[in-house]
């Protein structure tokens, strides 16, 4: 069973979540969260079944009457239900363009014309196309892991961010070498910075919720 407030995995029959201190059963009783320093007070007043000592507040400076922190999952749900699926579709579409050379079909040009000028570009495009396919598959796997609260969900999210960064940088470096001048523009730079930022943010985010993603 799971806590209806913080989503933590609990044993069947648990009445009070040990992580957020909230009641898991609809008994209508008020739940008070006590700190470790208030343990004696709990014994003296006889409060036991209707009170919980929350690990999140087991410090001397905590306020005993305070409720446990509610850990939200909005970002995880956004990733699992929307963002990762959209990203997978975008990567899949871009991969098809790179592998077929259709991205060059503009203004009367075609892939063969471009490859006759830049012969090595054909192989760089294939590399990038395969990399995008891998990213699309990884995005789908990551989304499913999040929705099923898998323990590896956070690792997969960070791996996806890291791999996306590496594949993108590798393509830009190889393309710059073939074309003869730097292909890192403002858009690519912003995308690179976003990948790095998401990597760092997701490490912290999923680390704080490791008690939720346990399957």
N, C-alpha and C positions, 0 to 999 in steps of 0.2 A: 504494500500500500504506500501511498505518497501523502505528504502533508499538503493540505489544500492552500496553505499560505505561501510557504517557501519552496515546495516541490521536492523536499528531501525524501529519500527512500527510507521507509520505516518498516519495522516488523509488524505483522498482522496483530491487531488488537491494541496497538499503542494508543493511549488516550491523549498524551501530550507530546508534542514534537520537541525533542531534546535540542534542536538547533535554533528554533525561533520562539519556543515556549508557548505556542498557541495550541488550543484544544483541537484534536483531530476528529472528535466525535460530537455530534450535536446534542450534548447533554444540558446545554443552556447555562452551565456553571462558569463563573468568572475565573480566569486563570491569572495568577499572580506570579511573576518571575522574580526569584531571589538570587542574590549573588552568593559566592562562597562565604563571604564574611557574615552573611545573614543566616547561615545554616543553623546556628544555635537558636536563633529566633524562631525558625521554622519548627524545631523540636519543642521549644517551650510553649508555643501557641497551639501545637497539635496539628498544624497544617501539613498535610502530606499528600493525599490523593488529589487534592484540588490545587496544588501548587507545584511548580517546577523550578529546578535550578538550571539555568541556561548556561552552557559553556561559553556563549558569546559575551556573558556579563560576569564571568568569574574573575573579577579584579577588585581590589580594595576600594578603588575610586568610583566604582559603578553605583548607580542609584537602584536600590533593590526593587522599587515599585515600577521600574521602567520595563516596557515590553521589549521582547527580542526584536532585532532588526529584520525587516522583511526584505528578502533578496529577490529582486525582480528577474524575470526571464524575457523581457520584451525584446532585447537585442538578439538573444538566441532564437526566439520565435521568428523575428524578422529575417534572420539568416536562413533558418530552416524552412520557412514557408514561402519565402519570396526571393530574397536577394541572391542566394546561391543558385536557385533554379534559373533566374534571369541571366546570371553570369554564365551558367552552363550553356544556355541557348546562344548567347552572344559569342562565346568561345567556339561553339560548334559551327556557327555560321561563318566566323572568321577563318576557321580551320579549312572549311570547304573552299573558300575563296583562295586561300594560300596554296592548297594542294592542287587545285584545278587551274590556278592562274587567272581566274575570272576577275580578280581585282584590277587587272590591267586592261580590261575590256571597256575603255572609255575613250571618247574622242577619236574613234577609228583605229585605235591601237589594239594590240592583243599581246598575250604572254610571249609568244614566239618572237615577236619583234623586239620586246624588251630583253629577252634572254639571248638574242643574237648579239646585243650590245654588251650585256653584263652576263656572261655565261655562267659564272659561279652563283649568281643570284637564284638560279633554279633550285640548287641544293639548299641554300639558306632558307628559301621559302618552304621547302619540304620539311626541313627541320622545325621551323616555326609552326607549320601546320600540324605536325605530329605533337609538338609540345602543347598546342591549344587543345587538341583532342584529349590528351592526358589531363589537362586542367579541367576540361568539361566533365570527364568521368569522375575526377576527384571531387569536384563540386557537388555532384549528385550523391556520391558516397558520403560526403560530409553532411549534407542536408539530412539524409536519412539517419545518420548517426545522432544528429542533434534531436530530431523528432522522436527517436527511440531512447534518448537519454543514455547513450553509450558512453562508457568511460573514456574512449579515445576521441570523443567529439572535439574537445579543445585542441588536442594534438593535431587532428586533421585540419581544423580551421587555420591554425598557425602554419602547418605544412603547405596548405593551399596558398596562403599569402606569400610565404617564402619562395615557393616554386614559381608562382606568378611573377614575382620580382626577378628571379634569376633568368627565367625564360625570356622575359621582356628585355632585360639588359643584354643578354647574349645576342638576341636578334639585332638590337640597335648597334652593338659593337661590330658584328659581322657585316651588317648592311653598310655602316659607315666606311669600313675597310674596302668594300667592293665599289661603292659609289665614288669614294675619294674625298668625301668631306663629312663632317660630323652631322649625324641624323638626329641627335638629341635636341628636340625642340621643347617649347614651353609645355605643351600638352603631355609629352612623354615624361618630362621632369615632374610635373604635378602628379601623374599616375604613379611614378616611382615613389614619391614622398608619401602618397596615400597608402601604398602597399606596405611601406615600412611602419607607418603610423598604426595601421590596422593590425599588423603583426604584434606590435608591442601592446596595444590595447587588448587584443584577444587573449594574450598570455595572462594578463592580470584578471580579465573578466572571468575566464573559465577556471582559473586557479581558485578564485573565491567561491566558485560553485561546484567544486569537485565532489561535494557531498550529495549533489543532485544528479550529476552524470555518473552513475555507478553501475549501469547494466553492462 
